[in-house]
Amino acid sequence: MGYVTDYINKAMERVDDLKKEIAATGIENDLVCFRGECEDYGETKLMPTLFREKSRVLKDNELIELLCDYDIPNSDHDNSLSKVIMGQHYIEISRLLDVTFNILTALYFACDKIEEDGFIYCFVFPESFSPNSYYLQQHYNKIVEGKFKPYSRDFKVITHSHNNERIKLQSGGFILFSGNTFTKIPKEYYGEPVKIDKVDKSEVRKELHVLFNVNESSLFQEKDKRKDIIKAKLGKSAGNVFAESKHLRSELNYYLRRVESEVIIKKNKKEEDSIAIRRFMRKEKSDIINFIKENFPIEKEYEMIEEIENEFRIIEKGIVECQ
């Protein structure tokens, strides 16, 4: 068995386990993606570069202006999110974390720095957004304009992006972190990473090149558009509608779905007892109530908080009944 096949099999075992956990929540249209990191970054693993530089203050509008000043986005990139996605591959300073939908690409990047062990992170997410989703574009605009304060743990998974040739070749997507401070991706969406032993890295790179034509040239050169792939994806992306009056409600529902899914996964994995799960729920309820207070009109606060209390009672009842 070759090095590449061996590591792919290990990664797919992780994916299978994660898909079973997500399936237990009743969600069927999950999304699988990967990220290769060439060493153990410790506390900054799976963190966008911007948040690693603690002295830097995130100003989205300033970033977009600089990208335009240096002519990084072209005329085709006519919205803020598109410009930031374009810029990510040039300056790597944004709210975005790069992921890939091709495990071979993740393996390639995990095998950089041959003096260190690398890692492949396997993700299975219950929901995702198209990079061309009008909803997501308007959501990001509201963040840029300072008109919206998202839930503290909010992140959005962005599916295959073809904003530039490099992203296409790498089957790239992104995870958008909405807050001004970094909050880790919940462990429920990824398992233990697959460790790539440093002594194997050279052989893995060699096999990727010889057997799969995955190398620096193939990942960065220009290629034709893939019309069949686009046609196959039509109508399957989530979040294509944005209505100003419904944005806050849509976001609130999205946060509640995530909390419920994470609670179900925690319960099924049996790695945390009911006390720990209830502690988690209390923290999430508090954060969501803060989101309501920061974004909803004062006259709606009482009604919305009462609704959140009821939603969490239902989630907790489900835990008790399944114990």
C-alpha positions as CSV (number, residue, x, y, z in Angstrom):
1,M,0.0,0.0,0.0
2,G,1.4,3.4,-0.9
3,Y,1.9,6.3,1.4
4,V,-0.8,8.5,-0.2
5,T,-3.4,5.6,-0.1
6,D,-2.6,4.9,3.5
7,Y,-3.1,8.5,4.7
8,I,-6.3,8.9,2.6
9,N,-7.8,5.8,4.2
10,K,-7.1,7.2,7.6
11,A,-8.7,10.5,6.7
12,M,-11.8,8.8,5.3
13,E,-12.2,6.8,8.5
14,R,-12.4,10.2,10.3
15,V,-14.9,11.4,7.7
16,D,-17.1,8.3,8.1
17,D,-17.2,8.7,11.9
18,L,-18.1,12.4,11.6
19,K,-20.8,11.8,9.0
20,K,-22.4,9.3,11.3
21,E,-22.4,11.8,14.1
22,I,-23.9,14.5,11.9
23,A,-26.5,12.1,10.5
24,A,-27.7,11.5,14.1
25,T,-28.9,15.1,14.2
26,G,-31.3,14.5,11.3
27,I,-29.2,16.5,8.8
28,E,-28.6,14.8,5.4
29,N,-26.9,17.4,3.2
30,D,-23.6,17.6,5.0
31,L,-20.4,19.1,3.5
32,V,-17.0,17.4,3.7
33,C,-13.8,19.4,3.4
34,F,-10.2,19.3,4.5
35,R,-7.3,21.4,5.6
36,G,-3.6,20.5,5.5
37,E,-1.3,22.2,8.0
38,C,2.4,21.4,7.7
39,E,3.2,21.5,11.5
40,D,1.5,21.7,14.9
41,Y,0.5,25.3,15.3
42,G,-0.8,24.7,18.9
43,E,-3.3,27.3,20.0
44,T,-3.3,28.9,16.6
45,K,-4.2,25.8,14.6
46,L,-7.2,26.3,12.3
47,M,-7.0,30.1,12.8
48,P,-6.9,32.7,10.0
49,T,-3.6,34.5,9.9
50,L,-5.2,37.8,10.8
51,F,-6.2,36.6,14.2
52,R,-2.7,35.2,14.9
53,E,-1.4,38.7,14.9
54,K,-2.8,40.0,18.1
55,S,-1.6,43.5,17.6
56,R,-3.6,43.9,14.3
57,V,-7.1,45.4,14.5
58,L,-9.5,44.0,12.0
59,K,-11.0,46.7,9.8
60,D,-12.7,45.0,6.8
61,N,-13.4,48.3,5.0
62,E,-9.7,49.2,5.2
63,L,-8.6,45.8,3.9
64,I,-11.0,46.1,0.9
65,E,-9.8,49.5,0.1
66,L,-6.1,48.3,0.1
67,L,-7.0,45.4,-2.1
68,C,-8.5,47.7,-4.6
69,D,-5.7,50.2,-4.4
70,Y,-3.2,47.5,-5.4
71,D,-5.5,46.2,-8.1
72,I,-5.8,42.7,-6.7
73,P,-9.5,42.2,-7.4
74,N,-10.5,42.8,-11.0
75,S,-13.7,44.3,-12.4
76,D,-15.4,40.9,-12.1
77,H,-15.2,41.0,-8.3
78,D,-18.0,43.5,-7.7
79,N,-18.8,42.9,-4.1
80,S,-16.9,43.1,-0.8
81,L,-16.9,39.3,-0.1
82,S,-15.7,38.5,-3.6
83,K,-12.8,41.0,-3.2
84,V,-11.7,39.6,0.1
85,I,-11.8,36.0,-1.2
86,M,-9.7,37.2,-4.1
87,G,-7.3,38.9,-1.8
88,Q,-6.9,36.0,0.6
89,H,-4.7,34.1,-1.8
90,Y,-2.3,37.1,-2.2
91,I,-1.9,38.5,1.2
92,E,-3.5,36.0,3.5
93,I,-4.9,38.6,5.9
94,S,-8.7,38.3,6.3
95,R,-11.4,36.6,8.3
96,L,-11.1,33.6,6.0
97,L,-9.6,30.2,6.7
98,D,-8.7,28.3,3.6
99,V,-10.0,24.7,3.2
100,T,-10.2,22.3,0.3
101,F,-12.6,19.8,-1.1
102,N,-9.8,17.7,-2.5
103,I,-8.0,15.5,0.1
104,L,-5.0,15.3,-2.2
105,T,-4.6,19.1,-2.1
106,A,-4.8,19.0,1.7
107,L,-2.2,16.2,1.8
108,Y,0.1,18.2,-0.4
109,F,0.0,21.3,1.9
110,A,0.4,19.1,5.0
111,C,3.7,17.8,3.5
112,D,5.5,21.2,3.5
113,K,8.3,21.7,6.1
114,I,9.8,18.2,6.0
115,E,11.4,18.7,9.4
116,E,8.0,18.8,11.1
117,D,5.0,16.4,11.4
118,G,2.1,17.6,9.3
119,F,-1.7,17.2,9.9
120,I,-4.8,16.8,7.8
121,Y,-8.0,18.1,9.4
122,C,-11.2,16.5,8.2
123,F,-14.4,18.5,8.5
124,V,-18.1,17.5,8.1
125,F,-20.4,20.6,8.4
126,P,-24.2,20.5,8.5
127,E,-24.6,23.7,6.6
128,S,-22.8,25.8,4.0
129,F,-23.1,28.8,1.7
130,S,-22.2,29.5,-1.9
131,P,-19.6,32.3,-2.3
132,N,-22.1,33.8,-4.8
133,S,-25.0,33.7,-2.4
134,Y,-26.7,37.0,-2.2
135,Y,-27.5,36.3,1.4
136,L,-23.9,35.8,2.4
137,Q,-22.7,38.8,0.4
138,Q,-25.2,41.1,2.2
139,H,-24.4,39.5,5.5
140,Y,-20.8,40.3,5.0
141,N,-21.6,43.8,3.9
142,K,-23.5,44.5,7.1
143,I,-20.4,43.3,9.1
144,V,-18.1,45.6,7.0
145,E,-20.4,48.5,7.6
146,G,-20.6,47.9,11.3
147,K,-24.4,47.5,11.1
148,F,-24.5,44.0,12.6
149,K,-22.9,42.3,15.6
150,P,-22.9,38.5,15.0
151,Y,-23.2,35.8,17.6
152,S,-19.8,35.3,19.2
153,R,-19.2,31.8,17.8
154,D,-20.5,32.5,14.4
155,F,-18.7,31.1,11.3
156,K,-19.9,30.4,7.8
157,V,-18.6,27.6,5.6
158,I,-18.2,28.8,2.0
159,T,-18.3,26.2,-0.7
160,H,-16.2,25.8,-3.9
161,S,-14.9,29.2,-4.9
162,H,-13.8,29.9,-8.4
163,N,-12.8,33.5,-7.9
164,N,-9.4,33.0,-9.3
165,E,-7.5,30.2,-11.1
166,R,-5.4,29.2,-8.1
167,I,-8.5,28.6,-5.9
168,K,-10.1,26.5,-8.7
169,L,-7.0,24.3,-9.0
170,Q,-6.9,23.8,-5.3
171,S,-10.6,23.0,-5.1
172,G,-10.7,25.7,-2.5
173,G,-13.3,27.0,-0.1
174,F,-13.2,29.0,3.0
175,I,-14.5,29.4,6.6
176,L,-15.6,32.9,7.3
177,F,-15.3,34.0,11.0
178,S,-17.7,36.8,11.6
179,G,-16.6,38.2,15.0
180,N,-13.8,40.6,15.8
181,T,-12.2,38.0,18.0
182,F,-11.4,34.4,17.1
183,T,-13.5,31.6,18.5
184,K,-12.4,28.0,17.7
185,I,-14.4,25.8,15.4
186,P,-16.4,23.4,17.7
187,K,-14.7,19.9,17.8
188,E,-18.1,18.4,16.9
189,Y,-17.3,19.3,13.2
190,Y,-13.9,17.7,13.0
191,G,-12.1,14.8,14.7
192,E,-8.6,14.1,15.6
193,P,-6.4,15.2,12.7
194,V,-4.5,12.6,10.7
195,K,-0.8,13.0,11.5
196,I,1.6,13.0,8.5
197,D,4.9,11.7,9.9
198,K,7.8,13.9,8.9
199,V,9.8,11.0,7.7
200,D,7.0,10.2,5.1
201,K,6.6,13.7,3.7
202,S,9.2,13.4,0.9
203,E,7.7,10.0,-0.3
204,V,4.1,11.4,-0.1
205,R,5.1,14.4,-2.2
206,K,6.8,12.1,-4.7
207,E,3.7,9.8,-5.0
208,L,1.4,12.8,-5.3
209,H,3.5,14.0,-8.2
210,V,4.0,10.7,-10.0
211,L,0.6,9.1,-9.5
212,F,-1.8,12.0,-9.2
213,N,0.0,15.0,-10.9
214,V,-0.5,17.0,-7.7
215,N,2.5,19.3,-7.4
216,E,3.3,23.0,-7.4
217,S,2.8,23.4,-11.2
218,S,-0.6,21.6,-11.2
219,L,-2.0,23.6,-8.2
220,F,-0.9,27.0,-9.5
221,Q,-1.1,27.0,-13.3
222,E,-3.9,28.3,-15.4
223,K,-6.6,25.8,-16.6
224,D,-9.9,25.9,-18.5
225,K,-13.2,26.4,-16.7
226,R,-15.1,23.3,-15.7
227,K,-18.7,23.9,-17.0
228,D,-19.9,20.4,-16.1
229,I,-19.0,20.9,-12.4
230,I,-20.9,24.2,-12.3
231,K,-23.9,22.7,-14.0
232,A,-24.0,19.8,-11.5
233,K,-23.9,22.3,-8.6
234,L,-26.7,24.5,-9.8
235,G,-29.7,24.7,-7.4
236,K,-27.8,22.8,-4.6
237,S,-26.2,25.7,-2.7
238,A,-27.8,27.0,0.5
239,G,-28.5,30.6,1.4
240,N,-29.3,32.3,-1.9
241,V,-32.0,34.7,-0.6
242,F,-31.4,37.8,1.5
243,A,-34.2,39.9,2.9
244,E,-33.2,42.9,5.1
245,S,-36.3,42.4,7.3
246,K,-35.5,38.7,7.8
247,H,-31.7,38.7,8.2
248,L,-31.6,38.8,12.0
249,R,-34.2,36.0,12.2
250,S,-32.3,33.9,9.6
251,E,-29.1,34.3,11.6
252,L,-30.9,33.5,14.9
253,N,-32.3,30.3,13.4
254,Y,-28.9,29.4,12.0
255,Y,-27.3,29.7,15.5
256,L,-30.0,27.7,17.2
257,R,-29.7,24.9,14.6
258,R,-26.0,24.8,15.3
259,V,-26.4,24.6,19.0
260,E,-28.9,21.9,18.8
261,S,-26.7,19.8,16.4
262,E,-23.7,20.2,18.7
263,V,-25.7,19.2,21.8
264,I,-26.9,16.0,20.0
265,I,-23.4,15.1,18.9
266,K,-22.0,15.7,22.4
267,K,-24.8,13.5,23.9
268,N,-24.2,10.7,21.3
269,K,-20.5,10.7,21.7
270,K,-20.8,10.3,25.5
271,E,-17.6,12.1,26.1
272,E,-19.3,14.7,28.3
273,D,-21.8,14.1,31.0
274,S,-25.2,15.9,31.3
275,I,-23.7,18.5,33.7
276,A,-21.1,19.5,31.1
277,I,-23.6,19.6,28.3
278,R,-26.0,21.8,30.4
279,R,-23.1,24.1,31.2
280,F,-22.4,24.4,27.5
281,M,-26.1,25.2,26.8
282,R,-26.1,27.9,29.5
283,K,-23.1,29.6,27.9
284,E,-24.7,29.4,24.4
285,K,-28.0,30.7,25.6
286,S,-26.3,33.6,27.3
287,D,-24.3,34.4,24.1
288,I,-27.4,34.2,22.0
289,I,-29.4,36.5,24.3
290,N,-26.5,39.0,24.1
291,F,-26.8,38.8,20.3
292,I,-30.5,39.6,20.6
293,K,-29.8,42.6,22.9
294,E,-27.1,44.0,20.5
295,N,-29.1,43.6,17.3
296,F,-32.9,43.5,17.9
297,P,-35.0,46.6,18.8
298,I,-35.6,47.1,22.5
299,E,-39.3,46.6,22.1
300,K,-38.7,43.1,20.6
301,E,-36.1,42.0,23.3
302,Y,-38.5,40.5,25.8
303,E,-40.4,38.5,23.2
304,M,-37.2,37.2,21.6
305,I,-35.6,36.2,24.9
306,E,-38.7,34.4,25.9
307,E,-38.6,32.5,22.6
308,I,-34.9,31.6,23.2
309,E,-35.8,30.3,26.7
310,N,-38.5,28.0,25.2
311,E,-36.1,26.8,22.4
312,F,-33.5,25.8,25.0
313,R,-36.1,24.1,27.2
314,I,-37.0,21.9,24.1
315,I,-33.4,21.1,23.5
316,E,-32.8,20.2,27.1
317,K,-36.0,18.1,27.2
318,G,-34.6,16.1,24.3
319,I,-31.4,15.4,26.3
320,V,-33.4,14.2,29.3
321,E,-35.7,11.9,27.3
322,C,-32.8,10.3,25.5
323,Q,-30.8,9.6,28.7
